[in-house]
């Protein structure tokens, strides 16, 4: 009988949360969350625009406007944080780069196969 393994993303999230709590105050953790959320939102809108807009009936103009607004808010927030607390930007960039590298390595080992079309 095999035990159900804990999903690795859950483990990474808990470890990251513990590290953030140990080394950062609440305002810095919130700032990191804002940056990660806005970057993720842009990526999701971009992915929908590139790959799913016809399939789900999304209006390209709405997606592009959402991306532009997200980028405007992100740029303004980063501008303020660079002047007030550059460590937040350094940590956010480092974590995002680490996530990107881990994803690239994972996808090289486990390539996505194209679905079989009938």
PEKAGI-V986642 format. One record per residue. N is the residue number from 0. RES is the residue in one small letter. PSI is psi in whole degrees, 0 to 359 (none if undefined). BURIAL is 1 if it has 16 or more other C-alpha atoms within 10 Angstrom, else 0. D_FIRST is the distance of its C-alpha to the first C-alpha in Angstrom with 2 decimals. Layout:
N | RES | PSI | BURIAL | D_FIRST
N | RES | PSI | BURIAL | D_FIRST
This chain:
0 | x | 127 | 0 | 0.00
1 | x | 138 | 0 | 3.79
2 | x | 147 | 0 | 6.66
3 | x | 119 | 0 | 9.58
4 | x | 147 | 0 | 12.24
5 | x | 131 | 0 | 15.64
6 | x | 135 | 0 | 18.14
7 | x | 326 | 0 | 20.50
8 | x | 324 | 0 | 23.54
9 | x | 318 | 0 | 22.71
10 | x | 313 | 0 | 22.49
11 | x | 320 | 0 | 25.74
12 | x | 316 | 0 | 27.41
13 | x | 315 | 0 | 26.70
14 | x | 315 | 0 | 27.92
15 | x | 318 | 0 | 30.94
16 | x | 318 | 0 | 31.72
17 | x | 317 | 0 | 31.68
18 | x | 316 | 0 | 33.93
19 | x | 317 | 0 | 36.28
20 | x | 324 | 0 | 36.56
21 | x | 327 | 0 | 37.34
22 | x | 350 | 0 | 39.97
23 | x | 152 | 0 | 41.49
24 | x | 173 | 0 | 43.26
25 | x | 324 | 0 | 42.51
26 | x | 324 | 0 | 45.22
27 | x | 320 | 1 | 43.88
28 | x | 318 | 0 | 40.31
29 | x | 319 | 0 | 41.85
30 | x | 319 | 1 | 43.94
31 | x | 318 | 1 | 40.94
32 | x | 319 | 0 | 39.23
33 | x | 314 | 1 | 42.38
34 | x | 312 | 1 | 42.60
35 | x | 318 | 1 | 38.96
36 | x | 313 | 0 | 39.30
37 | x | 319 | 1 | 42.56
38 | x | 317 | 1 | 41.35
39 | x | 319 | 0 | 38.24
40 | x | 316 | 1 | 40.53
41 | x | 316 | 1 | 42.84
42 | x | 319 | 0 | 40.00
43 | x | 314 | 0 | 38.68
44 | x | 318 | 1 | 42.21
45 | x | 316 | 1 | 42.90
46 | x | 318 | 0 | 39.78
47 | x | 316 | 1 | 40.73
48 | x | 317 | 1 | 44.29
49 | x | 322 | 0 | 43.39
50 | x | 337 | 0 | 40.63
51 | x | 355 | 0 | 40.39
52 | x | 320 | 1 | 43.84
53 | x | 320 | 0 | 44.95
54 | x | 323 | 0 | 41.69
55 | x | 359 | 0 | 41.62
56 | x | 29 | 0 | 45.39
57 | x | 142 | 0 | 45.65
58 | x | 120 | 0 | 49.18
59 | x | 323 | 1 | 49.60
60 | x | 320 | 0 | 52.33
61 | x | 317 | 0 | 50.13
62 | x | 316 | 1 | 47.40
63 | x | 318 | 0 | 50.02
64 | x | 318 | 0 | 51.68
65 | x | 318 | 1 | 48.38
66 | x | 316 | 1 | 47.75
67 | x | 314 | 0 | 51.31
68 | x | 317 | 0 | 51.07
69 | x | 316 | 1 | 47.76
70 | x | 324 | 1 | 49.33
71 | x | 313 | 0 | 52.46
72 | x | 316 | 0 | 50.59
73 | x | 316 | 1 | 48.37
74 | x | 315 | 0 | 51.50
75 | x | 318 | 0 | 53.34
76 | x | 317 | 0 | 50.49
77 | x | 320 | 1 | 50.06
78 | x | 313 | 0 | 53.85
79 | x | 317 | 0 | 53.94
80 | x | 327 | 1 | 51.02
81 | x | 320 | 0 | 52.54
82 | x | 323 | 0 | 55.65
83 | x | 320 | 0 | 54.05
84 | x | 77 | 0 | 50.75
85 | x | 340 | 0 | 50.07
86 | x | 325 | 0 | 47.01
87 | x | 318 | 1 | 45.08
88 | x | 319 | 1 | 45.99
89 | x | 315 | 0 | 45.09
90 | x | 316 | 0 | 41.64
91 | x | 314 | 1 | 41.01
92 | x | 319 | 0 | 42.16
93 | x | 314 | 0 | 40.13
94 | x | 317 | 0 | 36.86
95 | x | 321 | 0 | 37.54
96 | x | 318 | 0 | 38.37
97 | x | 316 | 0 | 35.17
98 | x | 316 | 0 | 33.12
99 | x | 315 | 0 | 35.14
100 | x | 318 | 0 | 34.61
101 | x | 319 | 0 | 30.83
102 | x | 317 | 0 | 30.79
103 | x | 314 | 0 | 33.08
104 | x | 318 | 0 | 30.98
105 | x | 315 | 0 | 27.78
106 | x | 333 | 0 | 29.65
107 | x | 323 | 0 | 31.08
108 | x | 331 | 0 | 27.69
109 | x | 74 | 0 | 26.27
110 | x | 149 | 0 | 29.39
111 | x | 125 | 0 | 29.59
112 | x | 141 | 0 | 30.26
113 | x | 137 | 0 | 32.98
114 | x | 145 | 0 | 31.93
115 | x | 126 | 0 | 33.15
116 | x | 138 | 0 | 36.14
117 | x | none | 0 | 37.23
